[in-house]
Amino acid sequence: MFLAIKEMLHEKLRYSLIVVLIFLVSYLLIILTGLATGLANLNKAAINEWDASSIVLNSDSEGRLQQSFLSQDEVASLPSNGTRISQYSTLVKSENGLKENAQLVALDSKSFIFKKLKITSGSKNIRNNAGVVSDKFKSDGFKIGDHLLVANSSLRIKITGFTPRATLSALPVVYISPDTIQSLNKGVINAVVFKNTLNNSKIPKGTNQLSIGSFINKLPGYSAQQLTFNFMIGFLYIIILIVISIFLYILTVQKLPNLGVLKAQGVSTQYLVLSTLFQSFIMSVIGVIIAIILGEITAITLPSEVPIVIDKSNIIVTGIGIIIMSLLGALIPIRQIAKVDPYKIIGG
């Protein structure tokens, strides 16, 4: 639109200030979205790698893995194609003094979960007190061949390999065998994971089947964390809407005499409305592009301890959302444009 671009070039400072405000809010929105995604991944990354559909836990556990204890009869009543999971949260340390809070997860080496585990280095071996550990251990200084000393026990776990994206409830996972965890939890099985959803008739009394999505939502603090981030993100969208509305309204009021002259010269209301919408669109696109570039740079430069993940899908959704809010913010000034009476303004 010629008129819209001409006006923006003439009033560079005013429109630049709006672009800066859109950029700042968009940048904050992208960072918050990245943090929400990163923290969510820290809680559920290992579960996503399992590629499972359902999990069976004790009915009194409220969907929490740590609170679930299945009896031998309950486990025996379930189909044999499930992966039996034993979980134990503890502190582990190396002989060199390195320490890490971890989730010990015991499963059979023939299970579908273990077969799908990817190895970035080392070998996939969990026999004889060996373990495959999250690659977070590697970034913290642990090496293949190191022994993890489990706190408050005599258990030593030898690191045989590293696996990517293995975190559960924000802690790195150590995959070990059921025999290895025996001395810590006396052979307790917390849950059985299945690749497919079971018929209700196959669920023994005293147990409860959850979809993996429902199980993730019941992870400690997960839902509250995501709800908090979603509230902040939604509030920022409203801020963008308000900011665009206020600034475009002020600019529109200031140029009402010019709009009256344009209308008197035969310029249609529709053209002026489209011109305002085009200005809002251009400013939001520029602000979003700058915010995305700076957001990507921020994600790269931040230390690995900051769990920020900026992926393409989030960027696309966030960018489109900001542009839509900017266009909606132009509705109030558009109403003023439609009400302009060229005869009253020129006569005044």
C-alpha positions in Angstrom: 0.0 0.0 0.0 1.6 3.2 -1.2 0.0 5.5 1.3 0.8 3.3 4.3 4.5 3.0 3.4 4.8 6.7 2.5 3.3 7.7 5.9 5.6 5.3 7.8 8.7 6.6 6.0 7.6 10.2 6.8 7.0 9.4 10.5 9.9 7.2 11.1 10.3 7.9 14.8 6.7 7.3 15.7 6.4 4.1 13.8 9.8 2.9 14.9 8.8 3.2 18.6 5.8 1.0 17.9 8.1 -1.6 16.2 10.4 -1.5 19.2 7.6 -2.1 21.6 6.3 -5.0 19.5 9.8 -6.4 19.3 10.4 -6.2 23.0 7.1 -8.0 23.9 7.6 -10.5 21.1 11.2 -11.2 22.3 9.9 -11.8 25.8 7.1 -14.0 24.4 9.6 -16.1 22.4 11.9 -16.6 25.4 9.0 -17.6 27.7 7.7 -20.0 25.1 11.2 -21.5 24.7 11.6 -21.8 28.5 8.2 -23.5 28.8 9.1 -26.0 26.1 12.6 -26.6 27.6 11.2 -27.2 31.1 8.5 -29.4 29.7 11.1 -31.5 27.9 13.2 -31.8 31.0 10.2 -33.4 32.8 9.1 -35.7 30.0 12.0 -36.2 27.5 12.7 -39.8 28.7 9.0 -40.7 28.6 8.7 -39.5 25.0 11.7 -41.6 24.0 9.9 -44.7 25.3 7.5 -44.4 22.4 4.7 -45.9 24.5 0.9 -45.5 24.5 -0.1 -46.4 28.1 1.1 -47.1 31.6 -0.4 -49.2 34.3 0.1 -48.1 37.9 -1.4 -48.8 41.3 -4.8 -47.2 41.6 -3.9 -45.4 44.8 -0.8 -43.7 43.3 -2.7 -40.8 41.8 -0.7 -41.3 38.6 2.6 -40.8 40.3 5.4 -43.3 39.4 7.1 -42.8 42.8 3.9 -43.6 44.7 3.0 -46.7 42.7 3.8 -50.2 43.9 2.5 -53.1 42.0 2.3 -56.6 43.6 3.7 -59.7 42.0 0.2 -60.9 41.3 -0.8 -57.7 39.6 2.2 -57.7 37.4 1.7 -61.4 36.5 -1.9 -60.6 35.5 -0.8 -58.1 32.9 0.2 -59.0 29.4 3.8 -60.1 29.1 4.6 -57.6 26.3 4.8 -54.7 28.7 8.0 -53.2 30.1 8.3 -53.4 33.8 9.6 -50.2 35.3 11.3 -49.8 38.7 12.2 -46.2 39.6 14.5 -44.9 42.4 15.4 -41.2 43.0 18.8 -40.7 44.5 22.1 -38.8 44.5 25.0 -40.4 42.6 28.6 -39.3 42.6 31.8 -40.4 40.8 35.1 -41.4 42.4 36.4 -38.0 41.3 33.8 -36.2 43.4 31.4 -35.3 40.7 27.8 -35.3 41.9 24.4 -35.5 40.2 20.8 -36.0 41.4 19.4 -38.8 39.2 16.5 -41.1 38.5 17.5 -44.7 38.4 15.2 -46.6 36.1 15.4 -50.4 36.0 14.0 -52.3 33.0 14.7 -55.6 31.2 17.2 -55.5 28.4 14.7 -57.4 26.2 12.0 -54.8 26.7 10.8 -52.6 23.8 11.8 -49.5 25.7 15.4 -50.6 26.0 15.6 -51.8 22.4 14.5 -48.3 21.2 17.1 -46.5 23.3 19.6 -44.5 21.2 23.2 -44.4 22.1 25.4 -41.4 21.4 28.6 -43.0 22.6 29.7 -46.2 24.3 27.6 -49.4 24.3 24.1 -50.4 25.3 24.9 -52.6 28.2 23.1 -52.7 31.6 24.3 -56.2 32.8 26.4 -56.7 35.9 25.8 -53.4 37.7 26.3 -51.4 34.4 24.2 -48.5 33.3 23.3 -46.4 30.3 23.0 -42.8 31.4 21.7 -39.5 30.2 24.1 -37.4 28.1 23.7 -34.7 30.8 26.2 -36.8 32.8 28.6 -36.4 29.9 28.2 -32.6 29.8 28.8 -32.5 33.6 32.2 -34.3 33.3 31.3 -38.0 33.7 33.0 -40.4 31.3 32.5 -44.0 30.0 34.0 -46.4 32.5 33.3 -44.1 35.5 31.5 -45.7 38.4 28.5 -44.0 39.9 28.4 -44.4 43.7 24.8 -44.4 44.9 24.2 -42.4 48.1 23.4 -44.3 51.3 24.3 -47.7 49.7 27.2 -49.7 48.5 25.9 -49.9 45.0 28.4 -49.0 42.2 27.1 -48.5 38.6 29.6 -48.5 35.8 28.8 -46.1 32.9 28.8 -48.1 29.6 27.0 -45.6 27.3 25.3 -42.3 27.0 21.7 -41.8 25.7 20.2 -38.5 24.5 17.1 -36.8 25.8 16.9 -39.0 28.9 15.5 -36.8 31.7 12.5 -37.5 34.0 11.0 -34.9 36.3 13.9 -32.6 35.4 16.5 -35.2 36.5 18.9 -37.2 34.3 18.0 -40.9 34.0 20.3 -43.9 34.6 19.0 -47.0 33.0 20.0 -50.2 34.9 18.8 -53.8 35.1 16.2 -55.1 37.6 19.0 -57.1 39.3 21.0 -53.9 39.9 18.2 -52.0 41.6 17.3 -55.0 43.7 19.4 -53.9 46.7 17.8 -50.4 46.7 14.1 -51.2 46.3 13.9 -54.9 47.2 12.5 -55.7 43.7 9.5 -53.4 43.8 7.9 -52.8 40.4 6.4 -49.3 40.1 4.6 -49.6 36.8 4.3 -51.5 33.5 4.5 -49.6 30.3 2.8 -50.8 27.1 3.3 -49.9 23.4 -0.5 -50.1 22.9 -3.5 -49.3 25.0 -4.9 -52.3 26.8 -8.6 -53.3 26.9 -10.1 -52.7 30.3 -10.7 -56.4 30.7 -6.9 -56.9 30.9 -6.4 -54.4 33.7 -6.3 -56.2 37.1 -8.2 -54.9 40.1 -6.3 -52.4 42.1 -4.5 -51.0 39.1 -5.2 -48.1 36.8 -4.3 -47.6 33.2 -3.3 -44.1 32.0 -2.4 -42.8 28.6 1.2 -41.5 28.4 -0.2 -38.0 27.9 -2.2 -38.2 31.2 0.7 -39.7 33.0 3.0 -36.8 31.9 0.4 -34.3 33.1 0.5 -35.9 36.5 4.2 -35.6 36.9 5.1 -33.6 40.0 4.8 -29.9 39.2 4.4 -30.4 35.5 0.8 -29.1 35.0 1.3 -26.2 37.4 4.5 -25.2 35.7 2.9 -25.3 32.2 -0.2 -23.4 33.4 1.9 -20.6 34.9 3.8 -20.2 31.6 0.6 -20.3 29.5 -0.9 -17.6 31.7 2.1 -15.3 31.2 2.2 -16.0 27.5 -1.5 -15.3 27.1 -1.1 -12.1 29.1 1.7 -10.9 26.8 -0.6 -11.4 23.8 -3.1 -9.1 25.5 -0.3 -6.6 26.1 0.5 -6.6 22.4 -3.1 -6.0 21.6 -3.4 -3.1 24.0 0.0 -1.5 22.9 -1.0 -1.6 19.2 -4.4 -0.2 19.9 -3.2 2.7 22.0 -0.4 3.8 19.7 -2.4 3.5 16.5 -5.4 5.3 18.1 -3.1 8.2 19.1 -1.6 8.4 15.7 -5.1 8.2 14.1 -6.5 11.0 16.3 -3.5 13.2 15.4 -4.0 12.8 11.7 -7.8 13.1 11.6 -7.6 16.4 9.7 -5.4 14.8 7.0 -7.8 11.9 6.8 -10.7 14.3 6.3 -8.8 16.0 3.5 -8.1 12.6 1.8 -11.8 11.7 2.1 -12.8 15.0 0.6 -10.5 14.3 -2.3 -12.3 11.1 -3.0 -10.1 8.5 -1.1 -12.4 5.8 0.1 -12.8 4.8 3.7 -12.0 1.2 2.7 -8.6 2.3 1.3 -7.8 4.2 4.5 -8.8 1.2 6.6 -6.7 -1.2 4.5 -3.8 1.2 4.8 -4.0 1.2 8.6 -4.2 -2.6 8.7 -1.2 -2.8 6.3 0.8 -0.6 8.7 -0.1 -2.8 11.6 0.9 -5.9 9.7 4.2 -4.5 8.5 5.2 -3.3 12.0 4.3 -6.6 13.6 6.2 -8.6 11.0 9.3 -6.5 11.4 9.1 -6.7 15.2 8.6 -10.5 15.1 11.5 -11.1 12.7 13.9 -9.1 14.9 12.6 -10.9 18.0 13.1 -14.3 16.4 16.6 -13.5 15.3 17.6 -12.2 18.8 15.7 -15.1 20.4 17.8 -17.7 18.4 21.0 -15.9 19.4 19.9 -15.8 23.0 19.2 -19.6 23.0 22.6 -20.3 21.5 24.5 -18.1 23.9 22.8 -19.1 27.2 24.5 -21.7 29.2 23.3 -25.3 29.0 21.9 -25.1 32.5 19.1 -22.9 31.1 16.5 -25.2 29.6 15.4 -23.2 26.6 14.2 -24.8 23.4 13.2 -22.6 20.5 11.8 -24.8 17.7 10.3 -23.9 14.4 6.7 -24.9 15.3 6.7 -22.6 18.4 8.2 -19.8 16.4 5.5 -20.1 13.7 2.7 -20.3 16.2 4.1 -17.4 18.2 4.7 -15.2 15.2 1.3 -15.8 13.7 -0.3 -15.1 17.1 1.5 -11.8 17.5 0.5 -10.7 14.0 -3.1 -11.5 14.6 -3.1 -9.6 17.9 -1.5 -6.6 16.1 -4.3 -6.7 13.4 -6.9 -6.9 16.1 -5.3 -4.0 17.8 -5.9 -1.9 14.7 -9.7 -2.3 15.0 -10.2 0.7 17.4 -8.3 3.2 15.2 -10.2 1.8 12.2 -13.4 2.7 13.9 -12.2 6.3 14.2 -11.3 6.4 10.5 -14.7 5.2 9.5 -16.4 7.9 11.6 -14.4 10.8 10.1 -16.7 13.3 8.4 -14.6 15.4 5.9 -17.1 18.3 5.9 -17.0 18.8 9.6 -13.2 18.5 9.8 -12.6 20.9 6.9 -15.3 23.2 8.1 -13.9 23.3 11.6 
